[in-house]
Amino acid sequence: MTLHDRVRVHEVTLLSDNWYTLKTTAFDWRRNDGQWQRMHRETYDRGNGATLLPCNLAQRTVLLTRQFRYPAFVNGHDDLLIEAAAGLLDNAAPEERIRAEVEEELGLRLGAVQKVLEAFMSPGSVTEKLHFFVAEYEPSMRIGDGGGLAEEGEDIEVLELGIDEALAMVADGRIADAKTVMLLYHAQLHVFPPR
């Protein structure tokens, strides 16, 4: 039996398509005991995305962004959010899109990038799946200042942090973005050689 055999969609209602798409859906779910249960769920569809952590192995540093995020602000985060570079795919391949985002946000033109995983970040309500990448960087890859695109409302500060400092910032809560935490722990385990 597939999941398609366990879901019967009855009604999908569009609630908003102002920024992304918010829908509410009535569906029946066939429980493990065989009984059907009616459920209602809202889904927020913003498309899939990609994120990347640039790592300088010789200097043991990473590049991150710092920017204002309104949803974090209204949930009590009273500071700019420190994050890995990221963006929506907008119908592009994940590697192609993340390279463009790194150029816009960090001002780097990368060489080889390595995909490390794909994950749903908030599958209870958001449809987005993120493609996670790491890449080595060095100063010669800099092609600009970064900062994002003002016409998209981006006002991004570029941060270069030691990997140990970044991990300490995760531990004390200064880095609270899930994709960034995941990439930093991946880098600690698989990218940076132990001292």
C-alpha positions as CSV (number, residue, x, y, z in Angstrom):
1,M,0.0,0.0,0.0
2,T,1.3,3.4,-1.0
3,L,0.6,6.7,0.7
4,H,-1.7,7.6,-2.2
5,D,-3.9,4.7,-1.0
6,R,-4.1,6.2,2.4
7,V,-5.0,9.8,1.5
8,R,-8.3,11.0,0.0
9,V,-8.4,14.7,-0.7
10,H,-11.9,16.2,-0.5
11,E,-11.5,20.0,-0.6
12,V,-8.6,22.4,-1.2
13,T,-9.2,26.1,-0.5
14,L,-6.8,28.9,-1.4
15,L,-6.4,31.2,1.6
16,S,-3.6,33.5,0.2
17,D,-1.3,33.8,-2.7
18,N,0.1,37.2,-1.7
19,W,3.7,36.3,-1.1
20,Y,3.6,32.5,-1.4
21,T,0.7,30.1,-1.5
22,L,-1.3,29.2,1.7
23,K,-4.0,26.6,1.3
24,T,-6.3,24.7,3.7
25,T,-7.2,21.1,2.8
26,A,-9.8,18.7,4.0
27,F,-8.7,15.1,3.5
28,D,-9.3,11.6,4.9
29,W,-6.3,9.6,6.3
30,R,-6.4,5.8,6.6
31,R,-5.0,5.1,10.0
32,N,-2.8,2.1,10.8
33,D,-5.9,0.3,12.2
34,G,-7.6,0.7,8.8
35,Q,-10.1,3.3,10.0
36,W,-10.5,6.6,8.0
37,Q,-10.1,9.8,9.8
38,R,-11.1,13.3,8.5
39,M,-8.4,15.9,8.9
40,H,-7.9,19.6,8.0
41,R,-4.4,21.0,7.4
42,E,-3.0,24.3,6.2
43,T,0.0,24.1,3.9
44,Y,2.3,27.0,3.0
45,D,4.0,26.5,-0.4
46,R,7.0,28.7,-0.9
47,G,8.9,26.4,-3.3
48,N,12.0,24.4,-2.6
49,G,15.4,26.0,-1.8
50,A,19.1,25.5,-1.4
51,T,21.6,26.5,1.2
52,L,25.4,26.4,1.3
53,L,28.2,26.8,3.9
54,P,31.5,28.1,2.4
55,C,34.5,26.7,4.4
56,N,38.1,27.8,4.4
57,L,40.0,24.8,5.6
58,A,43.4,26.5,6.0
59,Q,42.0,29.4,8.1
60,R,39.2,27.1,9.7
61,T,36.6,29.7,8.9
62,V,33.1,29.8,7.5
63,L,31.1,32.5,5.8
64,L,27.6,33.3,7.1
65,T,25.0,36.1,6.6
66,R,23.3,38.3,9.1
67,Q,20.0,39.8,8.2
68,F,16.5,40.9,9.5
69,R,13.9,38.1,9.4
70,Y,10.4,39.4,10.2
71,P,8.9,36.0,11.2
72,A,11.7,35.4,13.7
73,F,11.3,38.9,15.0
74,V,7.5,38.5,15.7
75,N,8.4,35.2,17.5
76,G,10.6,37.0,20.0
77,H,14.0,36.9,18.3
78,D,15.2,40.4,19.1
79,D,18.3,40.4,16.9
80,L,19.4,40.0,13.3
81,L,19.4,36.3,12.3
82,I,22.8,34.6,11.4
83,E,22.3,32.2,8.6
84,A,24.0,30.2,5.9
85,A,23.5,31.7,2.4
86,A,20.2,30.3,0.9
87,G,17.5,31.0,-1.6
88,L,14.5,29.5,-3.4
89,L,15.2,27.4,-6.5
90,D,12.8,29.4,-8.7
91,N,12.7,26.5,-11.2
92,A,16.5,26.2,-11.4
93,A,18.7,23.2,-10.5
94,P,19.7,23.4,-6.8
95,E,23.5,23.7,-7.5
96,E,22.9,26.4,-10.1
97,R,20.6,28.4,-7.8
98,I,22.9,28.2,-4.8
99,R,25.9,29.3,-6.8
100,A,23.9,32.4,-7.8
101,E,22.8,33.0,-4.2
102,V,26.3,32.8,-2.9
103,E,27.4,35.4,-5.5
104,E,24.5,37.7,-4.5
105,E,24.7,37.3,-0.7
106,L,28.4,36.6,-0.1
107,G,30.2,38.0,-3.2
108,L,31.9,34.7,-3.9
109,R,32.3,32.8,-7.2
110,L,32.8,29.2,-6.0
111,G,34.7,26.3,-7.5
112,A,33.4,22.8,-6.7
113,V,30.4,22.4,-4.4
114,Q,29.4,19.3,-2.6
115,K,25.8,18.3,-1.9
116,V,25.4,16.8,1.5
117,L,21.7,16.2,2.1
118,E,18.1,17.2,1.4
119,A,15.6,17.8,4.2
120,F,12.1,19.1,4.9
121,M,12.5,21.9,7.5
122,S,9.0,22.2,8.9
123,P,7.0,19.4,7.3
124,G,4.0,19.9,9.6
125,S,2.9,23.0,7.6
126,V,5.5,24.1,5.0
127,T,6.1,22.2,1.8
128,E,9.7,23.4,1.3
129,K,12.5,20.9,0.9
130,L,16.1,22.3,1.2
131,H,19.1,21.1,-0.7
132,F,22.2,21.5,1.5
133,F,25.7,22.1,0.1
134,V,29.2,22.8,1.4
135,A,32.1,24.3,-0.6
136,E,35.7,25.4,0.0
137,Y,36.4,29.1,-0.4
138,E,39.5,31.2,-0.4
139,P,39.9,35.0,-0.7
140,S,40.7,34.9,-4.5
141,M,37.1,33.8,-5.1
142,R,35.8,37.2,-4.0
143,I,34.0,39.0,-6.9
144,G,32.1,41.6,-4.9
145,D,30.9,42.7,-1.5
146,G,27.8,40.5,-1.3
147,G,24.9,41.9,0.6
148,G,22.0,40.5,-1.5
149,L,19.7,42.3,-3.8
150,A,18.1,45.5,-2.5
151,E,15.1,45.1,-5.0
152,E,14.3,41.9,-3.2
153,G,14.4,43.6,0.2
154,E,17.8,42.1,1.1
155,D,20.1,44.0,3.4
156,I,22.7,41.3,4.2
157,E,25.9,41.6,6.3
158,V,28.6,39.0,5.5
159,L,30.3,37.4,8.5
160,E,33.5,35.4,8.5
161,L,33.8,33.3,11.6
162,G,36.1,30.6,12.9
163,I,34.3,27.2,12.9
164,D,34.8,26.9,16.7
165,E,33.4,30.4,17.3
166,A,30.4,29.6,15.1
167,L,29.7,26.3,17.0
168,A,30.0,28.2,20.3
169,M,27.4,30.6,18.9
170,V,25.1,27.7,18.2
171,A,25.6,26.5,21.8
172,D,24.8,29.8,23.4
173,G,21.8,30.6,21.0
174,R,23.3,33.4,19.0
175,I,22.9,31.1,15.9
176,A,19.4,29.8,16.0
177,D,18.6,29.1,12.3
178,A,18.1,25.3,11.7
179,K,19.7,25.1,8.3
180,T,22.8,26.9,9.6
181,V,23.0,24.7,12.7
182,M,22.8,21.6,10.5
183,L,25.5,22.8,8.1
184,L,27.8,23.8,10.9
185,Y,27.6,20.4,12.6
186,H,28.1,18.7,9.2
187,A,31.2,20.9,8.7
188,Q,32.5,20.0,12.2
189,L,32.1,16.3,11.5
190,H,33.0,16.0,7.8
191,V,34.8,19.1,6.5
192,F,37.2,20.4,9.1
193,P,39.9,18.0,10.2
194,P,40.2,17.6,13.9
195,R,43.0,19.4,15.6
